[in-house]
Amino acid sequence: MKDVKVAFMHHNLDLLTRFHNHVHGFFNDNLDLSQADDSLDRSQQNWLKSEYEVHLPNQLRKSVFLMMFGHLEEHLYLSWVEYGEPDCLNNRAYGLKKYNQFFTNYVGLNIGSDADYQYLTDCQIVRNAIIHTAGRVSLLKEPDQLERMMSKNKGCFETKNDRVYITHEGLFRFQKSVSAFTEKVI
């Protein structure tokens, strides 16, 4: 039964990745069309180029990141339910940390040394920034926490104009960590 669950989990993550790639391809196609459109002046073409090369891909990565995070949280919940809903959730914690005792006592994971878990908890900081402050670093309660996390995960996240963004590398690594960690928990 575990093999079937893992296969469905991989299938769902693959669909999210395909969605990302399909929409990104659409952006590239529209960029090419806009740059060849003689009815647009140079300033309009430049604006569209910026939209299709920078803004829209950032928004797409953010959206797919949040969808993958929701996918992860749902699998964690379903795994906890499958174990009989043991009384081990930390109601004072949120996200992944809510399940720490479950991971340790029921699943048998050493979360302190699990690289996927560590990256996912780092990603949770970015998720919370996106959800609670629209990604604005200056509005975070603990901006230093985000800074430390970003320096630990070089190339995965960046800040521009007071906002945190997920890079292509960061999203790819996140997808791999969601997949690997979920396999361990299922």
N, C-alpha and C positions, 0 to 999 in steps of 0.2 A: 504493500500500500504506500510505503514511503516513496518508492520510485515514481508512482503515479503523481503524488503530490509535488515532488520535485520537478517532474516533467511539466505539470501545469504552471508551476511557479516560473520556470524558465520560459515557457510559452508566453505568459503574460508580460514578463519583462521584455521579451523579444518584440512583442507587439508595441510596447512603448518606445523601444528603440527604432522600430520601423516607422512609427508615427513621426518621431523626431527627424529621421532621415528623409522621409517623404516631404514633410513641410519645409525642411531646409532646402531640398531640391527645388521646391516651388519658389522659394525666395531667390535662388540662383537664376532660375528661368526668368522670373520677373525682372531681376536686375539686368540681365542681358537684353530683354525687350525694352526696358526703359532707357538704356544707354544707346540703343539703336533708333529710338523714336524721334523722328525729325520734328514732331509737333511740340516737343519739350525743349525749353531753352536750357542753357548750360547750368544755371542755378537750380532749376527743377531736377535735372539729371543728377547733380551733385547731392541734392537733398535725398532723392530716392536711393542713390548709391549708399549713402550713410545709413539710411533706414534698413536696406536689404543686407548690408554687410555687417552692421554693428547692432543697431537697436533691436530689430526683430529676432536675430539669432540669440541675443542675450535673453530676450523674453521667452523664446522657445526653450532654451536650456533651463531657465528658471521654472517654467511650467512643467516640463518633463521631470525635473528634479523633484518637484513637489508631488507629482503623480507617483513617482517611484518611492518616495518616502511614505506616502499613503499605502502603497502596495506592501511595503515592509511592515508598517504598523499593523495592517490587517492580518498578515501572516503570523506576526507575534501573538496577536490576540487569539487567533484560531488555534495556534499551538498550545497556548495556555489553556484554552477551553478543552482541547483534546486530552490534556493531562488531568482533566477533572476539575478545573478552576481551583487549583490549590490556593490556600490562604497565604500567599507569599508576596502579593503585589504591594509595593510601597506607595501608598496613596498620597504621600507628600511629594513624591518625585513625579516627573512627567516623561513622556516619550520612552526611549529605550531604558533609561535608568529605573523606571517604574518596575521593569521586569528583571532587574539584576539578581534578586534571590531566586527567581524562577530559573534563570539561565544557570546559575551556580548549583542550586540544590536539586533541581529536577532534570535539567538537561545535561548537567555535568560539565559545563564549559568553564574554562579559566578565563574570564572576561578581561582580567588584568593584563594578560599576555596575548590576547586575541587581536591581531592587527586589523581585521575587518571590523570588529566591534569598536575598536578605538577610532577608526576612521569614521564610522557611522555616528558615533557620539560627537565627533568634531563637526560632521555635516549637520547634526541637529542644531548646533549653534547658528549655522547659516540659515537653516530652515526657520528657526525662531526669529532671526533678524528679518527675513523676508516677510513672514506672516505678521509680526508684531510692530515692525517699524518700516515696512515697505522697503527693507534693505538699507535704510539710512543708518550709517554707522554712528553719526552724532547723536541719534536718539536712543541708542542702546544703553541699558543700565550699566553694562560692563563691556565697553568697547575694547578694553585691554585683552579680555578673554578672546574676542574675535581676532585681534592682532596676533596673539600667541598661536592660536590655532592656524592662522594663515601662514605664519612663518614655519610652522611644523609641517605643513602640507603645501610646499612651494609648487607653484604652477597650477594648482587646483582651483584657486579662488583669486579674485583681484578686487580692488576698490578703485572706483572712478567717480568723481563728482559726488563724494560722500555716500556712495552706494556700493554694496557688496555684490559681486557677480560670480557665477560659476563658470569656469572655463570649460572648453571641450574636454580637456584632460581630466578635470575634476568630475565632470558628469560621467565619463567613461569609467573612471575609477570607482565612483559611487555605484554605478550599475553592477560592476564586478563584485564589490563588497556586499551589496544587498543580496546578490545571488549566492555568494559563498556563505554568508552568515545565515541566511534563511535555510540553506541546506543543512547547516549544523543544528538548527533549532527544530526543524520539522521532524 
